[in-house]
Each structure stands twice: as structure tokens, then as C-alpha cells.
């Protein structure tokens, strides 16, 4: 299982009497999370019992943590003896994983209007919120909650090799602008002289194209050093422009980490904020999942189709029809899904410009 830095990792253990045997309750279950390489403990705590023989723990992975392999070591007591179990998982950063290699949300969505006081035990609230986030994120087309990503921009010129219409010298050698050029029997008026931003500005502005939509820029590194945010700005949610008159680097050594000389990188967030209707849907769905986990009545559709008591027949929603139709049977949740993903798309539509700007994302070690 892979997770991202800054993400909630839901770890689960199942205890059985013997291999492939029935589940048994283990008491006093706790977990310690260790770096699989160094053996250093980085987290852990007491587990939450979800069902007979099933315990869980939610680890909030620090954003500033280390991308590496980790092992969760579970410990408990059964029949007066200490029992242990372990699982191995991997934590990736944005550079290694892109947006999310597992298509999981990067963080738990904000929640509005869930009455927690109705539950005597709220220890499973983290799991309920994580599950509700996964469901609504998937059913709304994975378009909300900005995700961190680090890209390595690749330089480009107006034309291949920096030549304008195949001229034998680079366009930046021509001096000031506007400047005429007689090329193959036709006069061309070269204005401003910059590849990006030239339509609006008659002063040279160095820009780099980002993936869209960009929610915000967290940091920019050049030669391994973080540069002052006042030296750049984001334009039209897409163009990262220098505001100090300097140029973005033309070279980027992708063989090196972005902490080395000769490299540059941009750490950004893509996506949109969760809308208010999405927060209300989170509250509605989270409360229903909490009801299931705590043994309370839940209005989510079940397999029971009808019930007759004292001459009164009640008919229920059929989950085999509701779920495939992209609905949950909950008013606010279904209203949110229908409003923001009416065509039941699995993810945001993507267009690829094969001749557009280049950038690189590391996808492995």
C-alpha cells in the first residue's frame, strides 16, 4: 500500500485463532510505526477495535516526514500471551508519486453539520471521516481538495533550438524590440521578444507553464535553495512568472535531486477547494458511517427490501440499483454528486498537448 506525505494512513490488522481460522478478539492492541531502513520509531498508539478480530489505527503522516518504506508492528494480548503482527507500506512524496499513485484523496475533507454528541464513543471518528472522504472524492470525480505535487520544469524557446522560423541565429541576439525581420521574401515585426507573456507586456517577462488548474505555489527551488516568494507570481492559474526581471533557468539536471546545483523545481498544489455543499455531504455521510461503527441505526441503503409489521409494509431503497447509478441514497450527498459530477466521470477530463510546454515529475527512486 502506498501513501503520500501529509496523508492519513489507515492501517488495519486482523487476528485469527489460526491460519485461515475464525477471528478472535485481542485485547490491549497498540501499534508502533518504524522506518523500515533505520528502525527509528516515527509514530503509533492504541488501536481502535472495529469488529471481532479487527483493529485499526489512523496515522497522520507528517508533511515534513521522510518518503521511505515503513513497518507497522502490532502488539496485543490473547489467552494471556503476547501476540504480534506486522505490515509493510510505503510513503511517497509528490515528486515520486505525482498527484496520487493510488487515486486516494490527499487529505480528509472538511466536515460541516455532523452532531458528534449523539455518539457515546467517537474513537472511530477519524476512520469514518477518512471513509467518507474516499467515497465522496471518488463519486465527485476526484476534483476537490488541492494535492501537493513537485515538478521539474523543462526550458523551451519560441521555436526549436531557440531559432525563429529556422533563422541561423537565436531570437534573443537581435537586441531591443520591436524589431523588423525580412525572412524568405516577407517582413515580420518581432515585438517584445519574449516567448511567454508577450501579448500583454512589452517588457521581457520570464514565465514557466504549470499544470492547470494550479491552486497555489508553495515554494520554488533553484540550485537547491528556496527563493524568496516575492520574486515570482502566478498568472492566470497557469504561468509562473519572474517579477524581479531575472530569468528562470534554461537547464535542469533531472538526474539530480532538486537539492543539487544545476536543478530547479516548483512545489505546487493542484485542484479546487471542497465546496460548501461538499462539506455538508461530508457531515451527512460521516454521521451515517459512525452510526454503523457504533451500532446505531443507519439510513444508508441495506440489502433488506421491505418489512411488514402490524399490517404496515415499508419499502427500502435497493442498493443494487442506487450504488451503480452513482448515488448513495442520502439527500445532501446525492445533491452534491449530481451537482458537481452529473455525468459520473471517474476523474477530471485531461487534454494532452504534445507540442506544449514540458515538465518532469519523478515517478520512482
PEGIUR-V728746 format. One line per field, one symbol per residue. ss: DSSP state (H for helix, E for strand, - for the rest). A space follows every 10 residues. Layout:
ss=???
This chain:
ss=-EEE---EEE EEEE-E---- --E---EEEE EEEEE----- EEEEEE-EEE E--EEEEEEE -------EEE EEEEEEEE-- EEEEEEEEEE EE-HHHH--- ---------- -----HHH-- ----HHHHHH HHHHHHHHH- ---E--EEEE EEEE-----H HHE------E HHH-----EE EEE--EEEEE ---------- ------EEE- ---EEEEEEE EE--EE--HH HEEEE---EE EE-------- ---------- ---EEEEEEE -E---HHHHH HHHHHHHHHH HHH------- -----EEEE- -EEEE---HH HH-------- HHHHHHHHHH ---------- -------EEE -----
